[in-house]
Amino acid sequence: MSDDIGTIGFIGAGTMATTIARGLLHAGLCTPEQLIASEPREPRRAEVTQELGITTVASNAEVAAKADVIILATKPQVFGRMLPELRQSLRPETLLISIAAGVTNHAIEARLSPGTRVIRTMPNTPALVRHGATAVAPGTHATEADIALARRLFESVGIVEVLDESLMDAVTGLSGSGPAFIFVIIEAMADAGVKVGLHRKTAQTLAAQTVLGAAKLLIETGEHPGRLKDMVCSPGGTTISGLHTLEAGGLRTTLIDAVDAAARRSRELGEMTSRTLAGEFD
């Protein structure tokens, strides 16, 4: 455990908040006594306290009063009423880290006291098994130390990339939506396995492990994916025949279009959220 992290507070105790808390505890970065989360539903508070041993409260203001770092883990729709409440109780030295999709650093900074340090992040669902990918985008007043701390926190649930905020919609399209695309690919491969004679459970296990192993090979070797693909293909063999079918079916173009469509939709939803927040604060 590292005392220099201080107390980490969560506004909201949903799946991603508890995933991050679990990662911090597993990595030994915090003890349960260093974590506090606000949650309006009493049954959920009891569930989180029992599972993780952390403090849960009903009041956002209580979290703000105690935490050195606050992770905003609520839905974007509640930011309109949540940010003014935080402004009243937030300590000047507290760092805010948002995991809310579509809510910009500017939108948060504009509704809090001048100089508030804010960092926007975009984690993805594989954080649930500590193999997530999180993008970190610092706000106007965030320091290098703040960025380093955010990286340290989110590395407890996977890898971290520090990027300019203008790239967050691209991140959403690729790593945010990407797990769903991979699940479809795994399901299709498993269906294919069943078609050629495998039992469903065996086909799904082999398909999932093949994707996991291929990704691990790519990451650990640092090789270009095209080179690794070529290593599998022998002249006139089975793999090149299968790849010909993938190319004929437009798999590569379809995946590119899927990421592009998800990124564009992320941008549209972000603009809608910004307009909504602007209207609530006019």
C-alpha positions, 0 to 999 in steps of 0.5 A: 500500500502506498500512503502517497495516493491518499483517499480515493473517492468515487461518485457512483458505485456502479460496475466500472467504479467497483471494477477500478476499486477492485483493481486498486485493492488487488494491486496493493495501491490502496487499502479498503480504508482509503476508498469511499464511494457515494451511492444513493441506493442503500441495497447497492451500498450494502453490497459494495461494502460487503464485497470490497470492505470500503466505506459507502455513503449516500452523500456526494458531499461527504465523498468530496470532503474526505477524498484527495482524488475523486473519480466521477463514475456516474452517468453523463445525464446526472452531471447537471445536478451533481457538479453544482453539489460538488462545487460547494464541497470540493476542496481546492487541492482535490483532483477530479478524474471523470470516466463519463463518456462524452463529458469534456474536461471543459464542460466539467471545469466550467462548472467548478471553481476556477483552477480545478484540476480535471482529467478525462478518461475512457476505460473499457469493459475488459478492465473487469478482468484487469486487461482493460485499455484506458485513454487519459486526457488531461484538462487545462489545469492538470499537472504532470504529477496528476497525469502520472497518478491517473496512469498509476490508478488505471494501470491497476486494471490494464494499460494506459495511453495518455492522449490529447482530448481531441482523440477521445472519440476515436478511442471510444470507437476503437477500444471502447466499442471494440470489445463488442466487435471482438465478441461478434468475431469470437461468436462467428468463429465458434459458429463456424466450428460447430458447422464443421463438426465441433461441439459448441463449448469446445468451439467457443473455448478454442475461438476465445483462446485463439483470439487471446493467444493471437493478441498476446503474441502480437503484444509480446513480440511487437511484430507488425500484425501483417508479418505475424499473419504471413508466418501462419500462411504456408503456400497453397495452405489452409490459412491463405485459403481462409484469408482469401474468403475473409478478403472477399467478404470485406472483413477488413473494410467492415471493421474499419467502417465499424470503428469509424461509425462508432467514433462518429456516434461518440462525437454526436453523443458528446455534442448532445451531452454538451448542449444539454449541460450548457442548457442546464447551467444557463 
